[in-house]
Amino acid sequence: MLKLNYIYIWHRYIQFLFTIVVVLIGIQFIRFVYSITDPNATQLATRPAGVEAFLPISAMVALKSWLANGIFDEIHPAGLVILLAAMSISLLWKRAFCSWICPFGTLSEALALLGKKMFKRNFRLPHWLDYALRSLKYLILAFFVFFILVLMDGAAAYMFLQTPYNMVADIKMLDFFKNMTWVGFSVIFGLMLLSILIENFWCRYLCPYGALLGLLGIISPWKIRREPLSCISCERCSIACPNQIEVDKTLSVWSPECTGCLNCVEQCPVSNTLRFDLPKTSYPLSSGMLALGVVALWFALVSVANLTGHWETSISTEMYKMLTPWMDQYRHF
C-alpha cells in the first residue's frame, strides 16, 4: 500500500502543478485579450506565451518551416518549443508527457475516476471495436503529417505562419469557447461523457498529439521490462494499466499506448520483477525519479528557449490591437 500511495502522490502532485500553471495561463490570457479589446481598459496585461500549447497545428507548421527553411518561428515560438519538449520527453520516457503533464490527460483521468465512483467501474469496448477505434488517432495524425510535413513546402509553411489568421489563432481559440455553438458544446459534452464511461477515451482513440508521441515512444530506451523468472503471473500489472496493455505477457512493453505512468510497476508484488529500465544495463527509474526527470527536462527546455529569445512572440501589442477587430474575416490561407 505504501508503494501505491507513493506513486499516487508523485503523479497527482505533478499533474496538480501543471494544472495550476495552465489555469493561471488561461486567466492571464483572458486578461490580455480583455485589455486589447476593451477601449476602456486603462492597463495592458502581459500575454502569456504558454497559451501557444493549445495551437498544435500552428506548431506543426512551424516545425515544417524550421526543418525546411532553418528559421525558428517568431509568431508563436512557444508552441514549437512545447511540441519539441513533448517529443523529447517521449523519446526518452515513452508517452510520459501524456500521463504527467498534459492537461487533457489529467482531465481524462479525473473523468475516469468520476466514472468509477458513479458506476463502480469503467467500461471496456469489445476487442475488435477497441482496436478499430484506436486506429483513428493515427489516421488523424497521418492526415496532418501528409498535408503539413509532406505536401506543404518550406515557402508555404513560412507564409502560413505570417498570415493574420495564424497571428490571432490564440484569440480565435478563446473566442470559440466564449461564443460556443450548440454543435461545439454537444461535441465537448459527448467526449466528456464518453471519458466518464470509458477510461481515457479521448487519449486512447482520438488524440493525434498522443499518437505522435506514442510512435516516438516506441524507440524510447526506457521501457517497462519484466523479469520472467521471478514473475508469479498474478496479472496485477495488466489490471493496473490504464491503457489496457497486457504487461504480464511481454518481456518489454513496446506498445505506443504506454504512457509511462508506472502504475504496473507499483502494483507488482515481487521486487525488481517489473522495472522502468534501460536494456542490458540496469538503471531503473522510480516514480519519483521519473517525475523529477520529466519536470526538469521540461523546464530546462523552456528556460533555454527563454534565454535564447525563442519563447515570446514577435507580435507587438499594437499589432494585436489592429488585427483582433477583423479576425472573423481571416481564413486559413
BALOBA-1460 file (C-alpha; in Angstrom, 3 decimals):
// residues 333
<rec num="1" residu="m" x="0.000" y="0.000" z="0.000"/>
<rec num="2" residu="l" x="2.881" y="2.368" z="0.733"/>
<rec num="3" residu="k" x="4.231" y="1.947" z="-2.802"/>
<rec num="4" residu="l" x="0.817" y="2.690" z="-4.271"/>
<rec num="5" residu="n" x="0.490" y="5.841" z="-2.152"/>
<rec num="6" residu="y" x="3.992" y="6.867" z="-3.169"/>
<rec num="7" residu="i" x="3.329" y="6.885" z="-6.917"/>
<rec num="8" residu="y" x="-0.136" y="8.347" z="-6.370"/>
<rec num="9" residu="i" x="1.356" y="11.302" z="-4.520"/>
<rec num="10" residu="w" x="4.059" y="11.906" z="-7.139"/>
<rec num="11" residu="h" x="1.634" y="11.552" z="-10.027"/>
<rec num="12" residu="r" x="-1.061" y="13.782" z="-8.568"/>
<rec num="13" residu="y" x="1.429" y="16.372" z="-7.360"/>
<rec num="14" residu="i" x="2.962" y="16.837" z="-10.824"/>
<rec num="15" residu="q" x="-0.439" y="16.840" z="-12.510"/>
<rec num="16" residu="f" x="-1.710" y="19.398" z="-9.979"/>
<rec num="17" residu="l" x="1.355" y="21.585" z="-10.562"/>
<rec num="18" residu="f" x="0.836" y="21.726" z="-14.320"/>
<rec num="19" residu="t" x="-2.935" y="22.113" z="-13.975"/>
<rec num="20" residu="i" x="-2.390" y="25.203" z="-11.837"/>
<rec num="21" residu="v" x="0.073" y="26.538" z="-14.427"/>
<rec num="22" residu="v" x="-2.482" y="26.012" z="-17.216"/>
<rec num="23" residu="v" x="-5.253" y="27.708" z="-15.213"/>
<rec num="24" residu="l" x="-3.033" y="30.714" z="-14.461"/>
<rec num="25" residu="i" x="-2.051" y="30.953" z="-18.134"/>
<rec num="26" residu="g" x="-5.730" y="30.866" z="-19.103"/>
<rec num="27" residu="i" x="-6.646" y="33.610" z="-16.642"/>
<rec num="28" residu="q" x="-3.730" y="35.791" z="-17.748"/>
<rec num="29" residu="f" x="-4.585" y="35.287" z="-21.414"/>
<rec num="30" residu="i" x="-8.206" y="36.333" z="-20.797"/>
<rec num="31" residu="r" x="-6.890" y="39.461" z="-19.064"/>
<rec num="32" residu="f" x="-4.607" y="40.140" z="-22.032"/>
<rec num="33" residu="v" x="-7.396" y="39.799" z="-24.603"/>
<rec num="34" residu="y" x="-9.680" y="41.972" z="-22.482"/>
<rec num="35" residu="s" x="-7.007" y="44.672" z="-22.235"/>
<rec num="36" residu="i" x="-6.510" y="44.901" z="-26.019"/>
<rec num="37" residu="t" x="-10.187" y="44.683" z="-26.995"/>
<rec num="38" residu="d" x="-11.833" y="46.881" z="-24.359"/>
<rec num="39" residu="p" x="-11.496" y="50.561" z="-25.333"/>
<rec num="40" residu="n" x="-11.984" y="51.498" z="-21.687"/>
<rec num="41" residu="a" x="-9.126" y="49.319" z="-20.410"/>
<rec num="42" residu="t" x="-6.530" y="51.515" z="-18.705"/>
<rec num="43" residu="q" x="-3.735" y="48.974" z="-18.378"/>
<rec num="44" residu="l" x="-2.367" y="46.435" z="-20.846"/>
<rec num="45" residu="a" x="-1.926" y="42.920" z="-19.497"/>
<rec num="46" residu="t" x="1.023" y="40.742" z="-20.483"/>
<rec num="47" residu="r" x="0.338" y="37.951" z="-22.955"/>
<rec num="48" residu="p" x="1.388" y="34.516" z="-21.574"/>
<rec num="49" residu="a" x="3.420" y="32.648" z="-24.191"/>
<rec num="50" residu="g" x="2.339" y="29.282" z="-22.742"/>
<rec num="51" residu="v" x="-1.110" y="29.673" z="-24.311"/>
<rec num="52" residu="e" x="0.509" y="28.548" z="-27.568"/>
<rec num="53" residu="a" x="0.490" y="24.991" z="-26.212"/>
<rec num="54" residu="f" x="-3.110" y="24.915" z="-27.449"/>
<rec num="55" residu="l" x="-2.105" y="25.675" z="-31.062"/>
<rec num="56" residu="p" x="-0.789" y="22.256" z="-32.179"/>
<rec num="57" residu="i" x="-1.471" y="22.764" z="-35.902"/>
<rec num="58" residu="s" x="0.443" y="26.041" z="-35.916"/>
<rec num="59" residu="a" x="3.278" y="24.286" z="-34.058"/>
<rec num="60" residu="m" x="3.434" y="21.506" z="-36.656"/>
<rec num="61" residu="v" x="3.548" y="24.039" z="-39.495"/>
<rec num="62" residu="a" x="6.298" y="25.876" z="-37.579"/>
<rec num="63" residu="l" x="8.189" y="22.579" z="-37.297"/>
<rec num="64" residu="k" x="7.923" y="22.106" z="-41.073"/>
<rec num="65" residu="s" x="9.141" y="25.655" z="-41.687"/>
<rec num="66" residu="w" x="12.056" y="25.211" z="-39.265"/>
<rec num="67" residu="l" x="13.147" y="21.935" z="-40.850"/>
<rec num="68" residu="a" x="12.770" y="23.229" z="-44.415"/>
<rec num="69" residu="n" x="13.989" y="26.799" z="-44.034"/>
<rec num="70" residu="g" x="16.110" y="26.744" z="-40.884"/>
<rec num="71" residu="i" x="14.005" y="29.615" z="-39.494"/>
<rec num="72" residu="f" x="12.550" y="29.215" z="-36.000"/>
<rec num="73" residu="d" x="9.016" y="30.570" z="-35.830"/>
<rec num="74" residu="e" x="8.781" y="34.074" z="-34.343"/>
<rec num="75" residu="i" x="4.984" y="34.317" z="-34.387"/>
<rec num="76" residu="h" x="4.160" y="31.511" z="-31.939"/>
<rec num="77" residu="p" x="7.636" y="30.244" z="-30.923"/>
<rec num="78" residu="a" x="6.470" y="28.815" z="-27.588"/>
<rec num="79" residu="g" x="4.113" y="26.485" z="-29.452"/>
<rec num="80" residu="l" x="7.021" y="24.940" z="-31.321"/>
<rec num="81" residu="v" x="9.137" y="24.780" z="-28.158"/>
<rec num="82" residu="i" x="6.355" y="22.960" z="-26.304"/>
<rec num="83" residu="l" x="5.915" y="20.500" z="-29.195"/>
<rec num="84" residu="l" x="9.665" y="19.810" z="-29.226"/>
<rec num="85" residu="a" x="9.689" y="19.415" z="-25.424"/>
<rec num="86" residu="a" x="6.829" y="16.888" z="-25.529"/>
<rec num="87" residu="m" x="8.601" y="14.986" z="-28.315"/>
<rec num="88" residu="s" x="11.886" y="14.986" z="-26.370"/>
<rec num="89" residu="i" x="10.220" y="13.571" z="-23.262"/>
<rec num="90" residu="s" x="8.592" y="10.843" z="-25.359"/>
<rec num="91" residu="l" x="11.880" y="9.906" z="-26.998"/>
<rec num="92" residu="l" x="13.296" y="9.262" z="-23.537"/>
<rec num="93" residu="w" x="10.409" y="8.038" z="-21.388"/>
<rec num="94" residu="k" x="7.554" y="6.832" z="-23.608"/>
<rec num="95" residu="r" x="4.409" y="8.991" z="-23.554"/>
<rec num="96" residu="a" x="5.245" y="10.371" z="-20.115"/>
<rec num="97" residu="f" x="4.116" y="13.813" z="-21.300"/>
<rec num="98" residu="c" x="0.566" y="12.442" z="-21.631"/>
<rec num="99" residu="s" x="0.360" y="10.957" z="-18.144"/>
<rec num="100" residu="w" x="2.379" y="13.523" z="-16.180"/>
<rec num="101" residu="i" x="1.975" y="16.921" z="-17.881"/>
<rec num="102" residu="c" x="-0.820" y="17.092" z="-20.470"/>
<rec num="103" residu="p" x="-3.924" y="18.872" z="-19.041"/>
<rec num="104" residu="f" x="-6.188" y="16.785" z="-21.269"/>
<rec num="105" residu="g" x="-4.596" y="13.634" z="-19.870"/>
<rec num="106" residu="t" x="-5.207" y="14.906" z="-16.351"/>
<rec num="107" residu="l" x="-8.827" y="15.753" z="-17.190"/>
<rec num="108" residu="s" x="-9.314" y="12.307" z="-18.761"/>
<rec num="109" residu="e" x="-8.017" y="10.623" z="-15.611"/>
<rec num="110" residu="a" x="-10.293" y="12.756" z="-13.427"/>
<rec num="111" residu="l" x="-13.339" y="11.897" z="-15.541"/>
<rec num="112" residu="a" x="-12.438" y="8.195" z="-15.435"/>
<rec num="113" residu="l" x="-12.200" y="8.372" z="-11.639"/>
<rec num="114" residu="l" x="-15.623" y="10.029" z="-11.597"/>
<rec num="115" residu="g" x="-16.943" y="7.154" z="-13.687"/>
<rec num="116" residu="k" x="-15.551" y="4.635" z="-11.216"/>
<rec num="117" residu="k" x="-17.257" y="6.489" z="-8.363"/>
<rec num="118" residu="m" x="-20.570" y="6.578" z="-10.214"/>
<rec num="119" residu="f" x="-20.632" y="3.095" z="-11.740"/>
<rec num="120" residu="k" x="-18.021" y="1.269" z="-9.610"/>
<rec num="121" residu="r" x="-16.063" y="0.630" z="-12.812"/>
<rec num="122" residu="n" x="-15.054" y="1.941" z="-16.217"/>
<rec num="123" residu="f" x="-16.452" y="0.121" z="-19.219"/>
<rec num="124" residu="r" x="-14.327" y="-1.587" z="-21.865"/>
<rec num="125" residu="l" x="-15.239" y="-1.879" z="-25.528"/>
<rec num="126" residu="p" x="-15.096" y="-5.235" z="-27.341"/>
<rec num="127" residu="h" x="-11.586" y="-6.001" z="-28.557"/>
<rec num="128" residu="w" x="-12.453" y="-5.627" z="-32.253"/>
<rec num="129" residu="l" x="-14.094" y="-2.227" z="-31.698"/>
<rec num="130" residu="d" x="-11.325" y="-1.029" z="-29.392"/>
<rec num="131" residu="y" x="-8.698" y="-1.940" z="-31.981"/>
<rec num="132" residu="a" x="-10.609" y="-0.185" z="-34.777"/>
<rec num="133" residu="l" x="-11.166" y="2.987" z="-32.763"/>
<rec num="134" residu="r" x="-7.526" y="3.125" z="-31.632"/>
<rec num="135" residu="s" x="-6.523" y="3.456" z="-35.268"/>
<rec num="136" residu="l" x="-8.496" y="6.710" z="-35.552"/>
<rec num="137" residu="k" x="-5.874" y="8.845" z="-33.813"/>
<rec num="138" residu="y" x="-3.178" y="7.506" z="-36.134"/>
<rec num="139" residu="l" x="-5.342" y="8.269" z="-39.171"/>
<rec num="140" residu="i" x="-5.897" y="11.822" z="-37.899"/>
<rec num="141" residu="l" x="-2.150" y="12.168" z="-37.305"/>
<rec num="142" residu="a" x="-1.424" y="10.801" z="-40.793"/>
<rec num="143" residu="f" x="-3.767" y="13.418" z="-42.270"/>
<rec num="144" residu="f" x="-1.877" y="16.301" z="-40.641"/>
<rec num="145" residu="v" x="1.540" y="14.800" z="-41.338"/>
<rec num="146" residu="f" x="0.699" y="14.267" z="-45.003"/>
<rec num="147" residu="f" x="-0.739" y="17.729" z="-45.652"/>
<rec num="148" residu="i" x="1.739" y="19.676" z="-43.488"/>
<rec num="149" residu="l" x="5.029" y="17.791" z="-43.414"/>
<rec num="150" residu="v" x="4.770" y="16.135" z="-46.841"/>
<rec num="151" residu="l" x="2.673" y="18.258" z="-49.204"/>
<rec num="152" residu="m" x="3.439" y="21.710" z="-47.787"/>
<rec num="153" residu="d" x="6.800" y="23.063" z="-48.902"/>
<rec num="154" residu="g" x="9.015" y="25.340" z="-46.817"/>
<rec num="155" residu="a" x="7.838" y="28.550" z="-48.507"/>
<rec num="156" residu="a" x="4.150" y="27.713" z="-47.998"/>
<rec num="157" residu="a" x="4.752" y="26.813" z="-44.354"/>
<rec num="158" residu="y" x="6.564" y="30.084" z="-43.709"/>
<rec num="159" residu="m" x="3.845" y="32.100" z="-45.494"/>
<rec num="160" residu="f" x="1.114" y="30.441" z="-43.410"/>
<rec num="161" residu="l" x="2.889" y="31.431" z="-40.199"/>
<rec num="162" residu="q" x="2.863" y="35.077" z="-41.309"/>
<rec num="163" residu="t" x="-0.857" y="35.192" z="-42.113"/>
<rec num="164" residu="p" x="-3.211" y="37.253" z="-39.915"/>
<rec num="165" residu="y" x="-5.197" y="34.048" z="-39.343"/>
<rec num="166" residu="n" x="-2.233" y="32.373" z="-37.636"/>
<rec num="167" residu="m" x="-1.238" y="35.527" z="-35.769"/>
<rec num="168" residu="v" x="-4.577" y="35.684" z="-33.945"/>
<rec num="169" residu="a" x="-5.168" y="31.911" z="-33.774"/>
<rec num="170" residu="d" x="-4.884" y="32.029" z="-29.979"/>
<rec num="171" residu="i" x="-7.538" y="34.762" z="-29.698"/>
<rec num="172" residu="k" x="-9.796" y="32.918" z="-32.153"/>
<rec num="173" residu="m" x="-9.446" y="29.830" z="-29.940"/>
<rec num="174" residu="l" x="-10.613" y="31.827" z="-26.906"/>
<rec num="175" residu="d" x="-13.448" y="33.300" z="-28.966"/>
<rec num="176" residu="f" x="-14.589" y="29.761" z="-29.846"/>
<rec num="177" residu="f" x="-15.094" y="28.949" z="-26.160"/>
<rec num="178" residu="k" x="-16.639" y="32.324" z="-25.339"/>
<rec num="179" residu="n" x="-19.182" y="32.011" z="-28.156"/>
<rec num="180" residu="m" x="-19.558" y="28.268" z="-28.315"/>
<rec num="181" residu="t" x="-22.285" y="26.947" z="-30.588"/>
<rec num="182" residu="w" x="-24.577" y="24.068" z="-29.679"/>
<rec num="183" residu="v" x="-22.575" y="21.863" z="-32.022"/>
<rec num="184" residu="g" x="-19.310" y="22.644" z="-30.225"/>
<rec num="185" residu="f" x="-20.942" y="22.235" z="-26.825"/>
<rec num="186" residu="s" x="-22.512" y="18.911" z="-27.824"/>
<rec num="187" residu="v" x="-19.194" y="17.527" z="-29.090"/>
<rec num="188" residu="i" x="-17.309" y="18.531" z="-25.924"/>
<rec num="189" residu="f" x="-20.098" y="17.251" z="-23.664"/>
<rec num="190" residu="g" x="-20.191" y="13.972" z="-25.592"/>
<rec num="191" residu="l" x="-16.433" y="13.489" z="-25.275"/>
<rec num="192" residu="m" x="-16.592" y="14.174" z="-21.541"/>
<rec num="193" residu="l" x="-19.454" y="11.724" z="-21.092"/>
<rec num="194" residu="l" x="-17.588" y="9.033" z="-23.030"/>
<rec num="195" residu="s" x="-14.483" y="9.714" z="-20.910"/>
<rec num="196" residu="i" x="-16.536" y="9.087" z="-17.770"/>
<rec num="197" residu="l" x="-17.730" y="5.753" z="-19.120"/>
<rec num="198" residu="i" x="-14.537" y="4.640" z="-20.913"/>
<rec num="199" residu="e" x="-11.150" y="5.373" z="-19.363"/>
<rec num="200" residu="n" x="-9.004" y="7.804" z="-21.395"/>
<rec num="201" residu="f" x="-11.464" y="7.863" z="-24.288"/>
<rec num="202" residu="w" x="-10.006" y="10.977" z="-25.969"/>
<rec num="203" residu="c" x="-6.381" y="9.988" z="-25.375"/>
<rec num="204" residu="r" x="-6.898" y="6.385" z="-26.422"/>
<rec num="205" residu="y" x="-8.942" y="6.882" z="-29.562"/>
<rec num="206" residu="l" x="-8.784" y="10.418" z="-30.925"/>
<rec num="207" residu="c" x="-5.745" y="12.457" z="-29.843"/>
<rec num="208" residu="p" x="-3.297" y="12.873" z="-32.774"/>
<rec num="209" residu="y" x="-0.756" y="14.503" z="-30.451"/>
<rec num="210" residu="g" x="-0.751" y="11.341" z="-28.335"/>
<rec num="211" residu="a" x="-0.422" y="9.234" z="-31.491"/>
<rec num="212" residu="l" x="2.712" y="11.156" z="-32.491"/>
<rec num="213" residu="l" x="4.248" y="10.868" z="-29.026"/>
<rec num="214" residu="g" x="3.357" y="7.174" z="-28.866"/>
<rec num="215" residu="l" x="5.167" y="6.446" z="-32.119"/>
<rec num="216" residu="l" x="8.226" y="8.327" z="-30.855"/>
<rec num="217" residu="g" x="7.985" y="6.406" z="-27.578"/>
<rec num="218" residu="i" x="8.463" y="3.106" z="-29.407"/>
<rec num="219" residu="i" x="12.183" y="3.913" z="-29.749"/>
<rec num="220" residu="s" x="12.465" y="5.174" z="-26.171"/>
<rec num="221" residu="p" x="15.406" y="3.442" z="-24.401"/>
<rec num="222" residu="w" x="13.460" y="3.314" z="-21.123"/>
<rec num="223" residu="k" x="10.665" y="0.761" z="-21.218"/>
<rec num="224" residu="i" x="8.656" y="-1.356" z="-18.813"/>
<rec num="225" residu="r" x="10.669" y="-4.589" z="-18.592"/>
<rec num="226" residu="r" x="9.539" y="-7.831" z="-16.943"/>
<rec num="227" residu="e" x="11.755" y="-10.496" z="-15.388"/>
<rec num="228" residu="p" x="10.005" y="-13.810" z="-16.282"/>
<rec num="229" residu="l" x="11.930" y="-15.910" z="-13.752"/>
<rec num="230" residu="s" x="10.558" y="-14.033" z="-10.764"/>
<rec num="231" residu="c" x="7.126" y="-13.216" z="-12.245"/>
<rec num="232" residu="i" x="4.313" y="-15.036" z="-10.419"/>
<rec num="233" residu="s" x="1.728" y="-14.357" z="-13.184"/>
<rec num="234" residu="c" x="-0.652" y="-12.545" z="-10.849"/>
<rec num="235" residu="e" x="-1.679" y="-10.190" z="-13.680"/>
<rec num="236" residu="r" x="-1.886" y="-7.237" z="-11.305"/>
<rec num="237" residu="c" x="0.287" y="-5.208" z="-13.693"/>
<rec num="238" residu="s" x="-2.116" y="-5.666" z="-16.596"/>
<rec num="239" residu="i" x="-5.140" y="-4.927" z="-14.425"/>
<rec num="240" residu="a" x="-3.500" y="-1.693" z="-13.216"/>
<rec num="241" residu="c" x="-2.604" y="-0.483" z="-16.713"/>
<rec num="242" residu="p" x="-4.978" y="2.354" z="-17.717"/>
<rec num="243" residu="n" x="-4.143" y="1.681" z="-21.374"/>
<rec num="244" residu="q" x="-5.148" y="-2.000" z="-21.314"/>
<rec num="245" residu="i" x="-1.659" y="-3.285" z="-22.164"/>
<rec num="246" residu="e" x="-1.079" y="-6.958" z="-21.304"/>
<rec num="247" residu="v" x="2.126" y="-6.290" z="-19.397"/>
<rec num="248" residu="d" x="2.230" y="-9.782" z="-17.913"/>
<rec num="249" residu="k" x="2.550" y="-11.337" z="-21.383"/>
<rec num="250" residu="t" x="5.573" y="-9.428" z="-22.656"/>
<rec num="251" residu="l" x="9.219" y="-9.026" z="-21.663"/>
<rec num="252" residu="s" x="9.429" y="-5.384" z="-22.777"/>
<rec num="253" residu="v" x="6.498" y="-3.046" z="-23.415"/>
<rec num="254" residu="w" x="6.957" y="-1.615" z="-26.900"/>
<rec num="255" residu="s" x="3.335" y="-0.556" z="-27.302"/>
<rec num="256" residu="p" x="2.814" y="3.082" z="-28.366"/>
<rec num="257" residu="e" x="-0.110" y="3.140" z="-25.932"/>
<rec num="258" residu="c" x="2.242" y="3.046" z="-22.910"/>
<rec num="259" residu="t" x="2.249" y="6.427" z="-21.157"/>
<rec num="260" residu="g" x="4.974" y="5.707" z="-18.621"/>
<rec num="261" residu="c" x="2.591" y="6.169" z="-15.694"/>
<rec num="262" residu="l" x="4.339" y="3.294" z="-13.813"/>
<rec num="263" residu="n" x="1.067" y="2.010" z="-12.350"/>
<rec num="264" residu="c" x="2.060" y="-1.515" z="-13.380"/>
<rec num="265" residu="v" x="5.484" y="-1.262" z="-11.696"/>
<rec num="266" residu="e" x="3.985" y="-0.004" z="-8.472"/>
<rec num="267" residu="q" x="1.360" y="-2.795" z="-8.416"/>
<rec num="268" residu="c" x="3.853" y="-5.618" z="-8.911"/>
<rec num="269" residu="p" x="4.158" y="-7.555" z="-5.597"/>
<rec num="270" residu="v" x="7.580" y="-9.073" z="-6.393"/>
<rec num="271" residu="s" x="10.577" y="-6.777" z="-6.041"/>
<rec num="272" residu="n" x="12.533" y="-5.996" z="-9.249"/>
<rec num="273" residu="t" x="10.235" y="-8.097" z="-11.436"/>
<rec num="274" residu="l" x="8.854" y="-5.075" z="-13.262"/>
<rec num="275" residu="r" x="11.151" y="-2.110" z="-13.894"/>
<rec num="276" residu="f" x="11.110" y="1.041" z="-15.980"/>
<rec num="277" residu="d" x="14.619" y="0.384" z="-17.176"/>
<rec num="278" residu="l" x="17.211" y="0.578" z="-19.927"/>
<rec num="279" residu="p" x="18.115" y="-2.532" z="-21.950"/>
<rec num="280" residu="k" x="21.009" y="-4.651" z="-20.662"/>
<rec num="281" residu="t" x="22.340" y="-2.099" z="-18.173"/>
<rec num="282" residu="s" x="20.296" y="-1.710" z="-15.012"/>
<rec num="283" residu="y" x="19.253" y="1.873" z="-14.363"/>
<rec num="284" residu="p" x="15.584" y="1.632" z="-13.365"/>
<rec num="285" residu="l" x="13.581" y="4.782" z="-12.694"/>
<rec num="286" residu="s" x="11.203" y="5.000" z="-9.769"/>
<rec num="287" residu="s" x="8.082" y="7.146" z="-9.983"/>
<rec num="288" residu="g" x="9.867" y="9.932" z="-8.113"/>
<rec num="289" residu="m" x="12.921" y="9.855" z="-10.379"/>
<rec num="290" residu="l" x="10.736" y="9.820" z="-13.482"/>
<rec num="291" residu="a" x="8.654" y="12.725" z="-12.185"/>
<rec num="292" residu="l" x="11.742" y="14.789" z="-11.433"/>
<rec num="293" residu="g" x="13.264" y="13.918" z="-14.807"/>
<rec num="294" residu="v" x="10.152" y="14.904" z="-16.752"/>
<rec num="295" residu="v" x="9.755" y="18.206" z="-14.883"/>
<rec num="296" residu="a" x="13.472" y="19.035" z="-15.047"/>
<rec num="297" residu="l" x="13.693" y="18.398" z="-18.801"/>
<rec num="298" residu="w" x="10.514" y="20.355" z="-19.452"/>
<rec num="299" residu="f" x="11.589" y="23.461" z="-17.549"/>
<rec num="300" residu="a" x="15.160" y="23.194" z="-18.851"/>
<rec num="301" residu="l" x="13.963" y="23.353" z="-22.462"/>
<rec num="302" residu="v" x="11.557" y="26.203" z="-21.691"/>
<rec num="303" residu="s" x="14.349" y="28.095" z="-19.899"/>
<rec num="304" residu="v" x="16.737" y="27.648" z="-22.828"/>
<rec num="305" residu="a" x="14.033" y="28.927" z="-25.181"/>
<rec num="306" residu="n" x="13.537" y="31.969" z="-22.952"/>
<rec num="307" residu="l" x="17.250" y="32.733" z="-22.734"/>
<rec num="308" residu="t" x="17.770" y="32.391" z="-26.495"/>
<rec num="309" residu="g" x="14.760" y="34.513" z="-27.461"/>
<rec num="310" residu="h" x="12.629" y="31.642" z="-28.750"/>
<rec num="311" residu="w" x="9.719" y="31.921" z="-26.334"/>
<rec num="312" residu="e" x="7.901" y="35.255" z="-26.584"/>
<rec num="313" residu="t" x="6.036" y="36.228" z="-29.760"/>
<rec num="314" residu="s" x="7.353" y="38.956" z="-32.017"/>
<rec num="315" residu="i" x="3.811" y="40.316" z="-32.495"/>
<rec num="316" residu="s" x="3.520" y="43.664" z="-30.768"/>
<rec num="317" residu="t" x="0.541" y="44.665" z="-28.654"/>
<rec num="318" residu="e" x="-0.270" y="47.339" z="-31.228"/>
<rec num="319" residu="m" x="-0.376" y="44.675" z="-33.954"/>
<rec num="320" residu="y" x="-2.731" y="42.553" z="-31.859"/>
<rec num="321" residu="k" x="-4.970" y="45.575" z="-31.367"/>
<rec num="322" residu="m" x="-5.031" y="46.202" z="-35.105"/>
<rec num="323" residu="l" x="-5.695" y="42.569" z="-36.116"/>
<rec num="324" residu="t" x="-8.223" y="41.489" z="-33.469"/>
<rec num="325" residu="p" x="-11.279" y="43.533" z="-34.621"/>
<rec num="326" residu="w" x="-11.076" y="41.878" z="-38.061"/>
<rec num="327" residu="m" x="-10.269" y="38.317" z="-37.004"/>
<rec num="328" residu="d" x="-13.644" y="36.898" z="-38.090"/>
<rec num="329" residu="q" x="-12.721" y="37.755" z="-41.662"/>
<rec num="330" residu="y" x="-9.410" y="35.867" z="-41.627"/>
<rec num="331" residu="r" x="-9.242" y="32.495" z="-43.327"/>
<rec num="332" residu="h" x="-6.610" y="29.765" z="-43.307"/>
<rec num="333" residu="f" x="-4.934" y="30.995" z="-46.469"/>
